[in-house]
Amino acid sequence: MKISADTNLLLRAILEDEPRQAAEAQALIERAELVAVAVPVFCELVWTMRRLYKRSAGEVADAIEAILRVATIVTDRPAVEAGLAVLRGGGDFADGVIAWHGAALGGMVLATFDKTAVRILATCGFPAAEPAKLLSET
């Protein structure tokens, strides 16, 4: 069978906080011929693990990397890897995904009012700037 995984399926499999659902989620992932994971699922997973379960960025990144090692997992790996780079660099996973997708669509620089994101994205190799800076360059 080929499935698309929802965030709660991955959370149960990773966190094992609800034993019956954890066992079902793990068995389903193991038996599936293909497990499609949309990038927004990873964004939700990061948010939930960080905010609700109080997991560190490193723990969350390790969990995502473990998911990516499952042979049947299919996702937009470059986007997820960009998110992981920013997460491991001290930033927001979603900012990395957004910067990567924007560049893939032809954007040259991520425009954001988030000063911290600008600094972290630049450190991770993703051009980003505040709108005022971009306006002053035109």
Stockholm file with secondary structure:
# STOCKHOLM 1.0

chainA/1-138         MKISADTNLLLRAILEDEPRQAAEAQALIERAELVAVAVPVFCELVWTMRRLYKRSAGEVADAIEAILRVATIVTDRPAVEAGLAVLRGGGDFADGVIAWHGAALGGMVLATFDKTAVRILATCGFPAAEPAKLLSET
#=GR chainA/1-138 SS CEEECCHHHHHHHHHCCSHHHHHHHHHHHHHCSEEECCHHHHHHHHHIIIIISCCCHHHHHHHHHHHHTSTTEESCHHHHHHHHHHHHTTSCHHHHHHHHHHHHTTCSSEECSCHHHHHHHHHTTCCEECHHHHHHTC
#=GC SS_cons         CEEECCHHHHHHHHHCCSHHHHHHHHHHHHHCSEEECCHHHHHHHHHIIIIISCCCHHHHHHHHHHHHTSTTEESCHHHHHHHHHHHHTTSCHHHHHHHHHHHHTTCSSEECSCHHHHHHHHHTTCCEECHHHHHHTC
//
